[in-house]
Amino acid sequence: MTKSRVNPRYMEKLYTFYSPFYDYVFGKLLGPGRRRAFRYLSCRPHQKVLEIGIGPGSTLEFYPPKTTVVGIDISASMIEQARKKAARLNGSHFDLRVMDAAHLEFPDNHFDIVMAAYVITTVQDPYQVCREILRVTKPGGQIIAVNHTRSRNGSLMGRIEDLLAPVFVRIGFTTDLDVIRVMQDVGITLQQAVPCNLLNTGRIIMGSKPPGR
Ligand SMILES: C[S@@+](CC[C@H](N)C(=O)[O-])C[C@H]1O[C@@H](n2cnc3c(N)ncnc32)[C@H](O)[C@@H]1O
């Protein structure tokens, strides 16, 4: 499939509704994958990192202090929560903005690292979002997604994920999107995908922008 079944207005409203308690519910559920992903982040001092769909800032505490982190989210209410958290962490190196991941307001080749935790399955056009991620990443830069990704074609699990997709999209994400495939299709070089979270339902997907692209 090329486009997810997501209605962006619905998603924005839903995540705005979730924002005051997101961290207590989904934050904990999705925490192990998120924490583990940061072990693979090759962040050096003074590097620029972009995190798309940052939500209420569940990852902020994992960033090293000398990194410049720009976090964006479509929901103003999520960004408000993330700013409160950044203030508690004394995080002067966080720049948190309301923005659509499908239309990133940054120049080409701008960030050393782009992180996308549990967001690619919440957007209407995952191809467009992955193209934008690739565009703003510097050649050779690191791209990390933490996400559920649809099981392979022909598998029972893949069929179940297709059947469940219309239900789960009401809760806030699709289950029928092969995130790894989308990332590769747009030209992201895949290094590895490591299972994570309860029953290995998630993947830490590590990739990079090809040098010279
Ligand atoms: C499942 S939450 C993930 C939040 C956080 N990254 C985490 O690790 O838990 C998905 C987030 O993506 C945001 N989002 C959805 N569509 C977006 C878009 N087009 N652009 C930017 N953010 C978006 C939602 O508002 C929400 O905060």
The ligand as a Gaussian input file, in Angstrom:
#p B3LYP/6-31G(d) Opt

LIG

0 1
 C        2.170000       7.431000      18.886000
 S        2.630000       9.091000      19.199000
 C        4.400000       8.944000      19.462000
 C        4.915000       9.980000      20.421000
 C        6.373000       9.814000      20.844000
 N        7.256000       9.928000      19.703000
 C        6.655000       8.530000      21.560000
 O        7.796000       8.056000      21.494000
 O        5.797000       8.012000      22.266000
 C        2.566000       9.823000      17.602000
 C        2.866000      11.295000      17.623000
 O        2.991000      11.751000      16.279000
 C        2.318000      12.977000      16.140000
 N        1.953000      13.160000      14.712000
 C        0.969000      12.542000      14.015000
 N        0.951000      12.973000      12.743000
 C        1.963000      13.872000      12.630000
 C        2.457000      14.680000      11.567000
 N        1.909000      14.619000      10.343000
 N        3.487000      15.490000      11.811000
 C        4.057000      15.565000      13.050000
 N        3.631000      14.845000      14.098000
 C        2.607000      14.000000      13.896000
 C        1.128000      12.863000      17.077000
 O        0.598000      14.128000      17.419000
 C        1.760000      12.139000      18.251000
 O        2.295000      13.032000      19.188000

